């Protein structure tokens, strides 16, 4: 039994969604603590720079690998919506100030631009190295 192109795309998008949530959980989903500097009293967090860098690099790798099987025009929206939803769910549940909305917009825009650029670039690069049309 063979799967249709649409079924493969749907299953691929589902796998990509699960993997995207996995990246969020691995790097950011577990950290909810803030750090207060005892000398200045300034608060930072909940994420350290290494967590955000690791998360971004993992998402870049995921997008680059996903376009081997899926269209960049499917990869980018799936990753954007799923990652933003995961981030927003946690931020909205722990922020009383309402600033999570600003963060959610920034996460959405950043993830949309990043996943689009990476997936289109990876598709273009794979076609160039395979000798296909550029």
N, C-alpha and C positions, 0 to 999 in steps of 0.2 A: 504494500500500500504506500503510495507516495503522497506527500503533503502538497497542497497547492501553494503557490507563491504567497497568497494572502495569509494562509495558515502559518507558513514559515515566518513571515513578517510579524504576525501577531505573537507567536511564541518567542521570537527574537526580542521583540519589544518588552514582553513580560520578563524575560530573563534579564534584559538590560535594566528594567525597573528594579528588580530584586537586587541586582548587583550594585546599582546606584544607592539604594537604601543601605546596603551592606557597607559601602564606602563611608557613608555618613555615620553609621553606627561605629565602625572601626576607628575613625579619627575624631569625630565630634560628638556623637550621640551619648557617650558615657560621661562627658565632663560637664558638670553643672556648677562647679565651685568658682567663686571669684577670689582674687588675691588683693589684699589691702596692704599697701606700703606703710609700714609703721612710722616712718619719718615724715612722709608727705600726706598720708591719709588718702591718697588717690587709689581708686579701685580699677583693676583690670581683669579681663577674662570674659567669659569662662575659658576661652581657648588660648593656648600658647602658640607662638609663631610656628614651632615645629609641627604642631597638629594641623594648622591651616595649610602649610606647605605640603605636608604629606597627603592631605586630602586633595589638594589641587593636582598634585602629580598623579595620584591614583585616578582621579577623574579624567585627566588627560590620557592616561594609558587606556582606561576603559573606553573612552570615545574613539581612540585610534584603533583599538581592536574591534569595536562594534561595527565599524564601517566595512570590515571585511565581509560581513554577512548582511548588513542592513544599509539602507539609504541614509546619507547624512541628514536628509530632510525628515527622517524618522528618529535618528539618534539624538539630534539636538533638542527637539521638543520633549521627548521622553525624559532625557536626563534633566532638562531644565525644570519641568513640572514636578518630577519626583523628588529631586534634591531640594528644591524650594519648599515643597510640601513638608518633607521631613524636617528641615531646618525650622520652618515656621511653626510646626506643631509643638516643638520643644520650646522655642522662643516665646510663643504666645502663652504657653502654660506657665511660664516662670517670670514673666515681665509684667509688672503692674503699671508701668509708666506709659505703655502704649508705643514706645519706641521700636518695638519689634516690627511694626509695620514698615518703618524706614529700612530696617535691616532686611526684611523680606524682599522689598523692592530691589535693594542693592544685590542681594543674593540672586534674585531672579535675573536681573540684567547681566550680572557677571557670569552666571552659569549659561545664560542664553548666548552671549557673545563668545565665551570660551568654548562651549561645546560645538557651536556652529563653525568657528574658525578651525578648531582641531579636526572635526570630522570631515569638513571639506578639504582641508589640507592633507589629511591622511588618505582620503580617496584620490585626490589629485596625485599624490606621491606614489600610491600603489599603481595607478594607471601609467605613470611615467616610467616606473621601473619595470613594468610588465610589457612595455612597448606599445601600449594601447594608445588611443587618441587622447591628446592632452587638453 
